[in-house]
Amino acid sequence: MRHQDWDDDSDEAPSAPDAREEARALQELRAIYRQADAAYAPFSCPASGECCQLAKTKRQPWLWAPEWLLLARHHPLPPPREDGGCPYLDASGKRCSVYADRPFGCRTFFCERIRGPARQPSDTVSALLIRLERVSERIMPSLKSPRPILEWHAEAVDREE
Ligand code: SF4
């Protein structure tokens, strides 16, 4: 059975099993996020928002399908930012407007200004990433690797135009 892509242009409502599958995927994604947050609870940073200035840092979070689904389903699609920052930055350019739903990479990436224990929980991160990939496979089997957030975003903006 083909799983319906939530980005499809089709006007057809998703079939019930797909909707249930998506709901399960988001539930599991939130559990993964909670475990990532727990693993990073002893760590902190100055929260400057500089790591969200994607054009300047030349880094961006790469998202599996459920991560984009969570953003696309539960938040308005923001326009691209002129400064090349993540579109989900707020108007000040310093705060994430989707903080509770921010992608896995945003939860587990810290720059050199990280504060906390000497060792980051890399084993936990690796295990959670494997789980995340499996959840993604269930709802979008065609996706073989995560995609940069700006790619997901640009595709969604194009579709809206
Ligand atoms: S989703 Fe939020 S935390 Fe992640 S890069 Fe964008 S603004 Fe920053």
Backbone and ligand atoms as CSV (ligand in chain L), in Angstrom:
chain,resi,resn,atom,element,x,y,z
A,1,MET,N,N,0.839,-1.195,0.000
A,1,MET,CA,C,0.000,0.000,0.000
A,1,MET,C,C,0.878,1.250,0.000
A,2,ARG,N,N,0.483,2.199,-0.818
A,2,ARG,CA,C,1.258,3.430,-0.859
A,2,ARG,C,C,0.840,4.321,0.314
A,3,HIS,N,N,1.842,4.768,1.057
A,3,HIS,CA,C,1.537,5.711,2.122
A,3,HIS,C,C,1.445,7.096,1.518
A,4,GLN,N,N,0.384,7.798,1.803
A,4,GLN,CA,C,0.214,9.124,1.209
A,4,GLN,C,C,1.213,10.117,1.781
A,5,ASP,N,N,1.859,10.833,0.900
A,5,ASP,CA,C,2.781,11.880,1.300
A,5,ASP,C,C,1.954,13.082,1.725
A,6,TRP,N,N,2.219,13.657,2.906
A,6,TRP,CA,C,1.403,14.775,3.366
A,6,TRP,C,C,1.623,16.018,2.528
A,7,ASP,N,N,2.664,15.983,1.693
A,7,ASP,CA,C,2.920,17.130,0.837
A,7,ASP,C,C,2.194,17.016,-0.501
A,8,ASP,N,N,1.484,15.899,-0.704
A,8,ASP,CA,C,0.781,15.728,-1.971
A,8,ASP,C,C,-0.163,16.880,-2.222
A,9,ASP,N,N,-0.325,17.219,-3.495
A,9,ASP,CA,C,-1.254,18.280,-3.860
A,9,ASP,C,C,-2.697,17.775,-3.895
A,10,SER,N,N,-2.847,16.479,-3.847
A,10,SER,CA,C,-4.169,15.886,-3.965
A,10,SER,C,C,-5.132,16.473,-2.946
A,11,ASP,N,N,-6.393,16.679,-3.380
A,11,ASP,CA,C,-7.411,17.184,-2.459
A,11,ASP,C,C,-8.005,16.065,-1.615
A,12,GLU,N,N,-7.649,14.820,-1.966
A,12,GLU,CA,C,-8.229,13.706,-1.234
A,12,GLU,C,C,-7.756,13.715,0.211
A,13,ALA,N,N,-8.695,13.476,1.110
A,13,ALA,CA,C,-8.304,13.390,2.515
A,13,ALA,C,C,-7.475,12.132,2.704
A,14,PRO,N,N,-6.455,12.180,3.588
A,14,PRO,CA,C,-5.672,10.984,3.820
A,14,PRO,C,C,-6.568,9.877,4.362
A,15,SER,N,N,-6.279,8.655,3.952
A,15,SER,CA,C,-7.094,7.555,4.441
A,15,SER,C,C,-6.833,7.372,5.926
A,16,ALA,N,N,-7.775,6.761,6.600
A,16,ALA,CA,C,-7.688,6.642,8.054
A,16,ALA,C,C,-6.418,5.947,8.524
A,17,PRO,N,N,-6.013,4.812,7.891
A,17,PRO,CA,C,-4.789,4.166,8.377
A,17,PRO,C,C,-3.577,5.087,8.285
A,18,ASP,N,N,-3.475,5.893,7.215
A,18,ASP,CA,C,-2.347,6.802,7.088
A,18,ASP,C,C,-2.373,7.860,8.186
A,19,ALA,N,N,-3.580,8.355,8.462
A,19,ALA,CA,C,-3.707,9.365,9.518
A,19,ALA,C,C,-3.281,8.766,10.856
A,20,ARG,N,N,-3.692,7.518,11.076
A,20,ARG,CA,C,-3.297,6.863,12.334
A,20,ARG,C,C,-1.788,6.649,12.377
A,21,GLU,N,N,-1.235,6.253,11.222
A,21,GLU,CA,C,0.217,6.034,11.149
A,21,GLU,C,C,0.963,7.337,11.437
A,22,GLU,N,N,0.472,8.420,10.875
A,22,GLU,CA,C,1.097,9.719,11.129
A,22,GLU,C,C,1.004,10.094,12.602
A,23,ALA,N,N,-0.161,9.871,13.181
A,23,ALA,CA,C,-0.335,10.215,14.595
A,23,ALA,C,C,0.622,9.396,15.456
A,24,ARG,N,N,0.753,8.115,15.122
A,24,ARG,CA,C,1.694,7.257,15.879
A,24,ARG,C,C,3.117,7.756,15.709
A,25,ALA,N,N,3.449,8.146,14.468
A,25,ALA,CA,C,4.807,8.636,14.196
A,25,ALA,C,C,5.102,9.897,15.012
A,26,LEU,N,N,4.132,10.791,15.086
A,26,LEU,CA,C,4.365,12.027,15.846
A,26,LEU,C,C,4.458,11.745,17.336
A,27,GLN,N,N,3.683,10.774,17.796
A,27,GLN,CA,C,3.757,10.397,19.210
A,27,GLN,C,C,5.154,9.856,19.527
A,28,GLU,N,N,5.651,8.995,18.642
A,28,GLU,CA,C,6.977,8.426,18.880
A,28,GLU,C,C,8.059,9.496,18.741
A,29,LEU,N,N,7.856,10.404,17.792
A,29,LEU,CA,C,8.831,11.494,17.628
A,29,LEU,C,C,8.922,12.320,18.910
A,30,ARG,N,N,7.780,12.631,19.484
A,30,ARG,CA,C,7.807,13.432,20.720
A,30,ARG,C,C,8.512,12.672,21.844
A,31,ALA,N,N,8.348,11.360,21.877
A,31,ALA,CA,C,9.051,10.562,22.892
A,31,ALA,C,C,10.562,10.642,22.653
A,32,ILE,N,N,10.958,10.560,21.401
A,32,ILE,CA,C,12.385,10.665,21.062
A,32,ILE,C,C,12.906,12.035,21.473
A,33,TYR,N,N,12.149,13.065,21.177
A,33,TYR,CA,C,12.560,14.429,21.563
A,33,TYR,C,C,12.699,14.549,23.091
A,34,ARG,N,N,11.749,13.955,23.819
A,34,ARG,CA,C,11.829,14.041,25.286
A,34,ARG,C,C,13.096,13.364,25.785
A,35,GLN,N,N,13.448,12.234,25.174
A,35,GLN,CA,C,14.652,11.531,25.623
A,35,GLN,C,C,15.912,12.318,25.255
A,36,ALA,N,N,15.892,12.964,24.108
A,36,ALA,CA,C,17.042,13.807,23.735
A,36,ALA,C,C,17.166,14.970,24.726
A,37,ASP,N,N,16.040,15.571,25.056
A,37,ASP,CA,C,16.074,16.693,26.015
A,37,ASP,C,C,16.588,16.233,27.372
A,38,ALA,N,N,16.163,15.030,27.789
A,38,ALA,CA,C,16.607,14.514,29.090
A,38,ALA,C,C,18.122,14.282,29.067
A,39,ALA,N,N,18.606,13.757,27.934
A,39,ALA,CA,C,20.049,13.487,27.836
A,39,ALA,C,C,20.855,14.782,27.886
A,40,TYR,N,N,20.259,15.860,27.374
A,40,TYR,CA,C,20.978,17.143,27.345
A,40,TYR,C,C,20.596,18.063,28.512
A,41,ALA,N,N,19.796,17.555,29.436
A,41,ALA,CA,C,19.373,18.397,30.561
A,41,ALA,C,C,20.550,18.996,31.343
A,42,PRO,N,N,21.664,18.263,31.510
A,42,PRO,CA,C,22.770,18.861,32.279
A,42,PRO,C,C,23.551,19.928,31.495
A,43,PHE,N,N,23.203,20.135,30.230
A,43,PHE,CA,C,23.967,21.061,29.386
A,43,PHE,C,C,23.174,22.350,29.151
A,44,SER,N,N,23.898,23.414,28.848
A,44,SER,CA,C,23.241,24.676,28.501
A,44,SER,C,C,24.175,25.472,27.597
A,45,CYS,N,N,23.658,26.588,27.098
A,45,CYS,CA,C,24.474,27.459,26.247
A,45,CYS,C,C,23.943,28.876,26.420
A,46,PRO,N,N,24.620,29.875,25.874
A,46,PRO,CA,C,24.152,31.256,26.076
A,46,PRO,C,C,22.833,31.572,25.368
A,47,ALA,N,N,22.303,30.668,24.554
A,47,ALA,CA,C,21.017,30.854,23.864
A,47,ALA,C,C,20.991,32.157,23.072
A,48,SER,N,N,22.039,32.382,22.323
A,48,SER,CA,C,22.133,33.618,21.530
A,48,SER,C,C,21.330,33.527,20.238
A,49,GLY,N,N,21.001,32.337,19.818
A,49,GLY,CA,C,20.312,32.147,18.536
A,49,GLY,C,C,21.259,32.205,17.353
A,50,GLU,N,N,22.548,32.347,17.604
A,50,GLU,CA,C,23.508,32.457,16.487
A,50,GLU,C,C,23.548,31.182,15.650
A,51,CYS,N,N,23.335,30.035,16.284
A,51,CYS,CA,C,23.392,28.775,15.516
A,51,CYS,C,C,22.193,28.643,14.575
A,52,CYS,N,N,21.193,29.487,14.740
A,52,CYS,CA,C,20.018,29.462,13.847
A,52,CYS,C,C,20.209,30.391,12.643
A,53,GLN,N,N,21.312,31.110,12.615
A,53,GLN,CA,C,21.639,31.955,11.452
A,53,GLN,C,C,22.329,31.064,10.430
A,54,LEU,N,N,21.528,30.316,9.715
A,54,LEU,CA,C,22.034,29.203,8.908
A,54,LEU,C,C,22.982,29.646,7.800
A,55,ALA,N,N,22.712,30.781,7.163
A,55,ALA,CA,C,23.588,31.231,6.076
A,55,ALA,C,C,24.965,31.608,6.628
A,56,LYS,N,N,24.967,32.182,7.818
A,56,LYS,CA,C,26.262,32.588,8.413
A,56,LYS,C,C,27.048,31.386,8.886
A,57,THR,N,N,26.383,30.455,9.523
A,57,THR,CA,C,27.115,29.308,10.078
A,57,THR,C,C,27.413,28.257,9.005
A,58,LYS,N,N,26.646,28.332,7.893
A,58,LYS,CA,C,26.746,27.306,6.844
A,58,LYS,C,C,26.459,25.904,7.404
A,59,ARG,N,N,25.650,25.871,8.427
A,59,ARG,CA,C,25.177,24.596,8.975
A,59,ARG,C,C,23.675,24.693,9.110
A,60,GLN,N,N,23.006,23.577,9.000
A,60,GLN,CA,C,21.579,23.581,9.265
A,60,GLN,C,C,21.137,22.207,9.744
A,61,PRO,N,N,20.048,22.170,10.495
A,61,PRO,CA,C,19.555,20.859,10.919
A,61,PRO,C,C,19.010,20.074,9.731
A,62,TRP,N,N,19.262,18.771,9.746
A,62,TRP,CA,C,18.750,17.862,8.707
A,62,TRP,C,C,17.631,17.064,9.331
A,63,LEU,N,N,16.496,17.054,8.663
A,63,LEU,CA,C,15.292,16.496,9.259
A,63,LEU,C,C,14.836,15.222,8.552
A,64,TRP,N,N,14.466,14.236,9.385
A,64,TRP,CA,C,13.726,13.084,8.869
A,64,TRP,C,C,12.268,13.488,8.695
A,65,ALA,N,N,11.523,12.649,7.967
A,65,ALA,CA,C,10.149,12.998,7.593
A,65,ALA,C,C,9.252,13.392,8.776
A,66,PRO,N,N,9.254,12.640,9.881
A,66,PRO,CA,C,8.324,13.025,10.946
A,66,PRO,C,C,8.652,14.386,11.554
A,67,GLU,N,N,9.928,14.759,11.502
A,67,GLU,CA,C,10.305,16.060,12.064
A,67,GLU,C,C,9.690,17.197,11.240
A,68,TRP,N,N,9.724,17.022,9.910
A,68,TRP,CA,C,9.102,18.053,9.076
A,68,TRP,C,C,7.579,18.003,9.216
A,69,LEU,N,N,7.052,16.783,9.318
A,69,LEU,CA,C,5.608,16.631,9.482
A,69,LEU,C,C,5.123,17.410,10.705
A,70,LEU,N,N,5.856,17.302,11.796
A,70,LEU,CA,C,5.461,17.992,13.021
A,70,LEU,C,C,5.405,19.508,12.789
A,71,LEU,N,N,6.415,20.038,12.132
A,71,LEU,CA,C,6.423,21.477,11.863
A,71,LEU,C,C,5.304,21.861,10.895
A,72,ALA,N,N,5.169,21.065,9.829
A,72,ALA,CA,C,4.198,21.413,8.785
A,72,ALA,C,C,2.764,21.308,9.283
A,73,ARG,N,N,2.511,20.339,10.146
A,73,ARG,CA,C,1.145,20.120,10.623
A,73,ARG,C,C,0.735,21.103,11.707
A,74,HIS,N,N,1.690,21.535,12.514
A,74,HIS,CA,C,1.329,22.265,13.733
A,74,HIS,C,C,1.770,23.724,13.757
A,75,HIS,N,N,2.381,24.175,12.679
A,75,HIS,CA,C,2.842,25.572,12.669
A,75,HIS,C,C,2.602,26.168,11.280
A,76,PRO,N,N,2.284,27.458,11.244
A,76,PRO,CA,C,2.144,28.106,9.934
A,76,PRO,C,C,3.480,28.087,9.204
A,77,LEU,N,N,3.401,28.029,7.888
A,77,LEU,CA,C,4.634,28.024,7.097
A,77,LEU,C,C,5.172,29.462,7.023
A,78,PRO,N,N,6.340,29.705,7.610
A,78,PRO,CA,C,6.853,31.083,7.577
A,78,PRO,C,C,7.533,31.377,6.244
A,79,PRO,N,N,7.611,32.642,5.851
A,79,PRO,CA,C,8.358,32.967,4.631
A,79,PRO,C,C,9.858,32.833,4.891
A,80,PRO,N,N,10.649,32.738,3.824
A,80,PRO,CA,C,12.106,32.718,4.021
A,80,PRO,C,C,12.556,34.031,4.670
A,81,ARG,N,N,13.633,33.968,5.399
A,81,ARG,CA,C,14.178,35.190,6.016
A,81,ARG,C,C,15.209,35.813,5.091
A,82,GLU,N,N,15.189,37.131,5.033
A,82,GLU,CA,C,16.148,37.820,4.154
A,82,GLU,C,C,17.583,37.666,4.640
A,83,ASP,N,N,17.755,37.482,5.946
A,83,ASP,CA,C,19.124,37.363,6.466
A,83,ASP,C,C,19.676,35.943,6.351
A,84,GLY,N,N,18.894,35.034,5.747
A,84,GLY,CA,C,19.384,33.663,5.580
A,84,GLY,C,C,19.278,32.829,6.839
A,85,GLY,N,N,18.641,33.389,7.865
A,85,GLY,CA,C,18.438,32.625,9.090
A,85,GLY,C,C,17.339,31.598,8.898
A,86,CYS,N,N,17.232,30.716,9.865
A,86,CYS,CA,C,16.165,29.723,9.807
A,86,CYS,C,C,14.823,30.436,9.750
A,87,PRO,N,N,13.932,30.021,8.862
A,87,PRO,CA,C,12.624,30.676,8.749
A,87,PRO,C,C,11.808,30.607,10.035
A,88,TYR,N,N,12.151,29.666,10.920
A,88,TYR,CA,C,11.391,29.526,12.160
A,88,TYR,C,C,11.931,30.410,13.289
A,89,LEU,N,N,12.900,31.240,12.991
A,89,LEU,CA,C,13.309,32.250,13.970
A,89,LEU,C,C,12.178,33.267,14.115
A,90,ASP,N,N,12.054,33.852,15.290
A,90,ASP,CA,C,11.049,34.903,15.446
A,90,ASP,C,C,11.559,36.198,14.808
A,91,ALA,N,N,10.751,37.235,14.890
A,91,ALA,CA,C,11.092,38.484,14.197
A,91,ALA,C,C,12.412,39.070,14.694
A,92,SER,N,N,12.723,38.837,15.960
A,92,SER,CA,C,13.973,39.388,16.506
A,92,SER,C,C,15.196,38.677,15.947
A,93,GLY,N,N,15.000,37.489,15.385
A,93,GLY,CA,C,16.122,36.708,14.869
A,93,GLY,C,C,16.939,36.058,15.958
A,94,LYS,N,N,16.383,36.013,17.168
A,94,LYS,CA,C,17.144,35.452,18.288
A,94,LYS,C,C,16.466,34.254,18.947
A,95,ARG,N,N,15.181,34.082,18.703
A,95,ARG,CA,C,14.447,33.026,19.397
A,95,ARG,C,C,13.732,32.125,18.400
A,96,CYS,N,N,13.720,30.837,18.726
A,96,CYS,CA,C,13.010,29.861,17.890
A,96,CYS,C,C,11.504,29.986,18.162
A,97,SER,N,N,10.727,30.123,17.102
A,97,SER,CA,C,9.273,30.262,17.268
A,97,SER,C,C,8.573,28.908,17.382
A,98,VAL,N,N,9.332,27.823,17.190
A,98,VAL,CA,C,8.738,26.473,17.285
A,98,VAL,C,C,9.528,25.646,18.306
A,99,TYR,N,N,9.966,26.302,19.361
A,99,TYR,CA,C,10.937,25.703,20.281
A,99,TYR,C,C,10.517,24.301,20.761
A,100,ALA,N,N,9.263,24.165,21.168
A,100,ALA,CA,C,8.824,22.861,21.704
A,100,ALA,C,C,8.863,21.766,20.637
A,101,ASP,N,N,8.762,22.160,19.391
A,101,ASP,CA,C,8.731,21.189,18.282
A,101,ASP,C,C,9.990,21.248,17.431
A,102,ARG,N,N,11.017,21.910,17.914
A,102,ARG,CA,C,12.228,22.067,17.094
A,102,ARG,C,C,12.830,20.699,16.775
A,103,PRO,N,N,13.496,20.609,15.629
A,103,PRO,CA,C,14.020,19.313,15.182
A,103,PRO,C,C,15.082,18.722,16.128
A,104,PHE,N,N,15.348,17.455,15.901
A,104,PHE,CA,C,16.310,16.712,16.720
A,104,PHE,C,C,17.675,17.405,16.724
A,105,GLY,N,N,18.123,17.814,15.531
A,105,GLY,CA,C,19.436,18.442,15.436
A,105,GLY,C,C,19.538,19.729,16.237
A,106,CYS,N,N,18.434,20.447,16.341
A,106,CYS,CA,C,18.432,21.698,17.113
A,106,CYS,C,C,18.531,21.411,18.609
A,107,ARG,N,N,18.110,20.230,19.013
A,107,ARG,CA,C,18.161,19.856,20.429
A,107,ARG,C,C,19.517,19.317,20.834
A,108,THR,N,N,20.255,18.807,19.868
A,108,THR,CA,C,21.470,18.051,20.204
A,108,THR,C,C,22.741,18.688,19.653
A,109,PHE,N,N,22.593,19.812,18.946
A,109,PHE,CA,C,23.802,20.503,18.470
A,109,PHE,C,C,24.109,21.678,19.392
A,110,PHE,N,N,25.332,21.749,19.834
A,110,PHE,CA,C,25.797,22.890,20.623
A,110,PHE,C,C,27.124,23.358,20.044
A,111,CYS,N,N,27.329,24.645,20.054
A,111,CYS,CA,C,28.616,25.177,19.583
A,111,CYS,C,C,29.643,25.051,20.711
A,112,GLU,N,N,30.805,25.646,20.491
A,112,GLU,CA,C,31.890,25.478,21.474
A,112,GLU,C,C,31.584,26.175,22.803
A,113,ARG,N,N,30.489,26.948,22.829
A,113,ARG,CA,C,30.156,27.624,24.085
A,113,ARG,C,C,29.256,26.779,24.988
A,114,ILE,N,N,29.125,25.505,24.649
A,114,ILE,CA,C,28.318,24.609,25.488
A,114,ILE,C,C,28.858,24.599,26.911
A,115,ARG,N,N,27.943,24.523,27.882
A,115,ARG,CA,C,28.346,24.404,29.287
A,115,ARG,C,C,27.763,23.112,29.839
A,116,GLY,N,N,28.533,22.434,30.671
A,116,GLY,CA,C,28.022,21.193,31.264
A,116,GLY,C,C,29.113,20.161,31.377
A,117,PRO,N,N,28.705,18.898,31.509
A,117,PRO,CA,C,29.683,17.813,31.663
A,117,PRO,C,C,30.667,17.771,30.494
A,118,ALA,N,N,31.804,17.129,30.726
A,118,ALA,CA,C,32.855,17.095,29.704
A,118,ALA,C,C,32.426,16.316,28.468
A,119,ARG,N,N,31.653,15.269,28.682
A,119,ARG,CA,C,31.262,14.402,27.554
A,119,ARG,C,C,29.799,14.590,27.194
A,120,GLN,N,N,29.531,14.775,25.917
A,120,GLN,CA,C,28.144,14.835,25.458
A,120,GLN,C,C,27.607,13.397,25.290
A,121,PRO,N,N,26.276,13.227,25.365
A,121,PRO,CA,C,25.702,11.869,25.333
A,121,PRO,C,C,25.599,11.323,23.905
A,122,SER,N,N,26.748,11.105,23.287
A,122,SER,CA,C,26.746,10.730,21.869
A,122,SER,C,C,26.121,9.348,21.631
A,123,ASP,N,N,26.280,8.413,22.589
A,123,ASP,CA,C,25.676,7.088,22.399
A,123,ASP,C,C,24.143,7.192,22.380
A,124,THR,N,N,23.631,7.993,23.283
A,124,THR,CA,C,22.167,8.183,23.324
A,124,THR,C,C,21.686,8.836,22.042
A,125,VAL,N,N,22.411,9.844,21.575
A,125,VAL,CA,C,22.032,10.534,20.335
A,125,VAL,C,C,22.014,9.543,19.167
A,126,SER,N,N,23.038,8.708,19.068
A,126,SER,CA,C,23.089,7.733,17.971
A,126,SER,C,C,21.909,6.770,18.028
A,127,ALA,N,N,21.604,6.283,19.237
A,127,ALA,CA,C,20.488,5.334,19.375
A,127,ALA,C,C,19.165,6.006,19.017
A,128,LEU,N,N,18.999,7.241,19.440
A,128,LEU,CA,C,17.741,7.941,19.141
A,128,LEU,C,C,17.623,8.225,17.646
A,129,LEU,N,N,18.742,8.493,17.006
A,129,LEU,CA,C,18.704,8.750,15.561
A,129,LEU,C,C,18.280,7.500,14.782
A,130,ILE,N,N,18.721,6.345,15.258
A,130,ILE,CA,C,18.301,5.101,14.602
A,130,ILE,C,C,16.785,4.936,14.739
A,131,ARG,N,N,16.278,5.218,15.937
A,131,ARG,CA,C,14.818,5.128,16.132
A,131,ARG,C,C,14.084,6.114,15.237
A,132,LEU,N,N,14.635,7.315,15.145
A,132,LEU,CA,C,14.003,8.360,14.329
A,132,LEU,C,C,13.953,7.936,12.862
A,133,GLU,N,N,15.030,7.349,12.396
A,133,GLU,CA,C,15.063,6.894,10.996
A,133,GLU,C,C,13.990,5.815,10.777
A,134,ARG,N,N,13.825,4.938,11.741
A,134,ARG,CA,C,12.815,3.870,11.589
A,134,ARG,C,C,11.403,4.447,11.561
A,135,VAL,N,N,11.163,5.441,12.387
A,135,VAL,CA,C,9.831,6.079,12.384
A,135,VAL,C,C,9.597,6.741,11.034
A,136,SER,N,N,10.636,7.380,10.512
A,136,SER,CA,C,10.530,8.055,9.217
A,136,SER,C,C,10.218,7.044,8.107
A,137,GLU,N,N,10.883,5.916,8.156
A,137,GLU,CA,C,10.666,4.873,7.127
A,137,GLU,C,C,9.208,4.439,7.066
A,138,ARG,N,N,8.579,4.420,8.229
A,138,ARG,CA,C,7.179,3.955,8.260
A,138,ARG,C,C,6.248,4.925,7.535
A,139,ILE,N,N,6.514,6.221,7.636
A,139,ILE,CA,C,5.566,7.159,7.023
A,139,ILE,C,C,6.029,7.660,5.661
A,140,MET,N,N,7.329,7.554,5.377
A,140,MET,CA,C,7.826,7.977,4.055
A,140,MET,C,C,8.970,7.055,3.654
A,141,PRO,N,N,8.631,5.836,3.227
A,141,PRO,CA,C,9.679,4.855,2.925
A,141,PRO,C,C,10.630,5.308,1.826
A,142,SER,N,N,10.180,6.220,0.973
A,142,SER,CA,C,11.029,6.657,-0.143
A,142,SER,C,C,12.185,7.550,0.323
A,143,LEU,N,N,12.080,8.097,1.520
A,143,LEU,CA,C,13.118,9.015,2.010
A,143,LEU,C,C,14.262,8.200,2.599
A,144,LYS,N,N,15.418,8.266,1.953
A,144,LYS,CA,C,16.527,7.415,2.386
A,144,LYS,C,C,17.535,8.143,3.264
A,145,SER,N,N,17.416,9.456,3.357
A,145,SER,CA,C,18.315,10.200,4.247
A,145,SER,C,C,17.591,11.475,4.676
A,146,PRO,N,N,18.023,12.057,5.786
A,146,PRO,CA,C,17.373,13.300,6.211
A,146,PRO,C,C,17.678,14.420,5.220
A,147,ARG,N,N,16.854,15.458,5.263
A,147,ARG,CA,C,17.049,16.580,4.335
A,147,ARG,C,C,17.222,17.868,5.133
A,148,PRO,N,N,17.993,18.819,4.581
A,148,PRO,CA,C,18.178,20.101,5.283
A,148,PRO,C,C,16.845,20.813,5.467
A,149,ILE,N,N,16.705,21.491,6.579
A,149,ILE,CA,C,15.435,22.164,6.875
A,149,ILE,C,C,15.073,23.178,5.786
A,150,LEU,N,N,16.078,23.840,5.209
A,150,LEU,CA,C,15.769,24.835,4.178
A,150,LEU,C,C,15.232,24.188,2.908
A,151,GLU,N,N,15.623,22.936,2.665
A,151,GLU,CA,C,15.117,22.220,1.498
A,151,GLU,C,C,13.640,21.849,1.698
A,152,TRP,N,N,13.340,21.306,2.874
A,152,TRP,CA,C,11.936,21.003,3.180
A,152,TRP,C,C,11.106,22.281,3.056
A,153,HIS,N,N,11.635,23.350,3.640
A,153,HIS,CA,C,10.891,24.607,3.696
A,153,HIS,C,C,10.668,25.177,2.300
A,154,ALA,N,N,11.725,25.206,1.478
A,154,ALA,CA,C,11.613,25.779,0.130
A,154,ALA,C,C,10.592,25.006,-0.700
A,155,GLU,N,N,10.600,23.692,-0.548
A,155,GLU,CA,C,9.650,22.862,-1.291
A,155,GLU,C,C,8.210,23.193,-0.872
A,156,ALA,N,N,8.009,23.384,0.420
A,156,ALA,CA,C,6.659,23.703,0.905
A,156,ALA,C,C,6.227,25.092,0.432
A,157,VAL,N,N,7.152,26.042,0.433
A,157,VAL,CA,C,6.828,27.400,-0.036
A,157,VAL,C,C,6.462,27.354,-1.513
A,158,ASP,N,N,7.238,26.617,-2.305
A,158,ASP,CA,C,6.950,26.485,-3.747
A,158,ASP,C,C,5.546,25.928,-3.963
A,159,ARG,N,N,5.204,24.952,-3.149
A,159,ARG,CA,C,3.902,24.306,-3.322
A,159,ARG,C,C,2.768,25.264,-3.007
A,160,GLU,N,N,3.020,26.179,-2.069
A,160,GLU,CA,C,1.964,27.145,-1.687
A,160,GLU,C,C,1.779,28.207,-2.738
A,161,GLU,N,N,2.799,28.444,-3.561
A,161,GLU,CA,C,2.711,29.559,-4.530
A,161,GLU,C,C,1.914,29.164,-5.766
L,1,SF4,S1,S,13.996,25.259,14.101
L,1,SF4,FE1,FE,14.300,26.723,15.755
L,1,SF4,S2,S,16.128,26.007,16.868
L,1,SF4,FE2,FE,16.104,24.975,14.857
L,1,SF4,S3,S,17.390,26.231,13.506
L,1,SF4,FE3,FE,15.251,26.892,13.275
L,1,SF4,S4,S,14.969,28.615,14.704
L,1,SF4,FE4,FE,16.846,27.473,15.308
